[in-house]
Amino acid sequence: MALPSVILILLFGQTRIFFVMSRDGLLPEVLSKIHAKWRTLYVVTALTGAVVAFAAAFLPVGQLADIANAGTLYAFMMVAIAVMMLRKSEPNRPRKFKTPALWLVGPATIAGCLFLFFNLPFEAMLVLPIWAAVGMVIYFLYGYRKSHLGRGIVEVHEPEIHDIKPEIPGVDEDRR
């Protein structure tokens, strides 16, 4: 039960990451298309789903789990590093949640993630640097030149989110 739910969450997350990267010019703009009727990321969801379906058809489930674990451990480690860096570089930044004993929890998180990562099968550990290299190639061949930030284009998309009010049956406008 755990593996399908983890893969499903990774798919949701990956489509949103590709969407934001596309919206920022780091990937082709077609990936940020939103369906007019259902307001979903249909292009990037279909492409991501096709890649995952292809991998699921040709790789053993245990190998897929190891690959997913490698990426997740790397992401958790980077979050721990970023939280520690932000606490040091921007100590007065407003925070809705503050990690207690960060200088104990952060290094313990990093050490734990590294320990678990280096106990994965060697093939799973190789996937991370290979995908990082593929990402760097895509960035330098496409994203570097097309990046909105690099070209001085700054767009703020958050107000768009607040303008969209979902239709909730049985709930009047004032309670939304």
N, C-alpha and C positions, 0 to 999 in steps of 0.2 A: 504493500500500500504506500510505503514512503517514497519509493523511487518515482512512480508516476506523478505523485503530487509535487515532488521537487522539480521534476522536468517541466511540469505544467507552469509552475511559478517562474522557472528560469525562462520559459518561452514568453510569458507575459512581460517579464523584465527586459528581455532582449529586444522585443519589438519596440518597447518604449525607448530604450537606449538608441536603437537605430533611428527611430522617429526624431528624437531630439538632435542626433548627429546630422540627419538629413536636413532638418529645419535650420541648423546652423551652418550648412554648406559643406560639411565634412563628408557627406555621402550624397549621391544623386537625389535631387529634389523629389523625384517620383516616389521615393520611399516614405515621404511624409504626407502622402495623399490620404485624406480622410473621406470615407464613404458618405455620400450626401444624405442617404436615408438613415443608416444605422450609426453614423458618427463613430466608426471604428477605423483602425489602421489596417485597411484590407490588403494593400499591396505588400507591405513589409511582413504582415502576419502570414500571408500565403507563401512568400519566399522563405521565411524562417521555418515555417511548418514543413515545406518541401525538403529543406536541407536536413531537418531533424528526422523526418520520415525516412529519407535516404540512409542516414546514419543508423537509424533503428533497424532498418532492413538488413544491413550488412555487418553490423558490429554486435558482439555478444552484450547482453544487458549488463553484466558485471563490468565490462570495459567502459560502457557508457556511464555507469555510476562513478567509476574512478575518474573519468574525464570531468564529469560534473563536479565531483569533489575537489579536484585540483583547482578549477576555476573559482569555486566558492571559497575555498581556503585562502586563495590569493586575494579575493575581494575583501574578506573579513580582515586579513592582515593589513591591507591598504587602508581600510576604514580606521583601524586602531592607530595606525601611523598618522593619518590625517587628523584624527581627534586630538592626539597629543601635540601635533604641530600647531593646530588652531588654538589650543589652550595656551600655548607659549606665545604665539605670534599675535593673537587677538584676545587677550585675557578679559577685556571688558565687553566682548560681543554678547548680546542677549542670548540665553540658551533656555529652551523650554525643559530640557532634561540635562542634568549634569552627572557625569560618571563619577561615582565616589572612588577615592583612592586611585585616581587615573595613573599615577606613576608606578602603581603596583599592577593594576588591572591591564593597562596597555601593553607593557612588556610581557606579561604573562600570556596575553592573547596572541601576541606576535610569536612568542616561543612555542605556544601550543599549536598554532597554525603551521609553523615551520616543521615541528615534530611530525604532525599528521601528514603534511605534504611529502616529507622525505620518507615516510613509510608507505606511500602509495607505490604501485608497480612503476617501474622505470618508464614504460611506454606512456603511462598517464602523465608522468612528470614532464615528458618531452612535448606533450601537446601544448602546454602553456607557452613555452618559449617559441614554438613553431607558430602558434596563432598570434603571438605578439609580433613576430617578424612579418607575418602576413598583414597585420594591422598597420605596421610601420610602412610597408610597401604601398598599401592603399593610401595612407596619409600623404606620403611624399609624392606619389604619382597623381593623386586627385585632390585630397583635402587641403593640402598646403596652399595650393593656388586658389581653390574655390571657397575657402573658409570665410564666412561673413566677418568674423572678428579681425582676421588678417587683412581684409579689404576695407576695414573701417565701417562696416555696416553693423549697427547695433539695433536689434529689435527686441522689444519686451513683449512676451506672449502671455504672461500671466493674466492680464485683464480679460483676455479672451475666455479663460476658464471660468472666471466669476460671472461673465455675462450669460453663460449657458446654465439654465435652470432645468433640471430633469423633471420630467412629468411623473409625478407620484400619484397613482390612483387613490382617491379618498383623502388626500391631504391638501388642504387649501393653501393658497399662495403665502399667507402670513406665517404658517408653521414651517415653511421650507427654509 
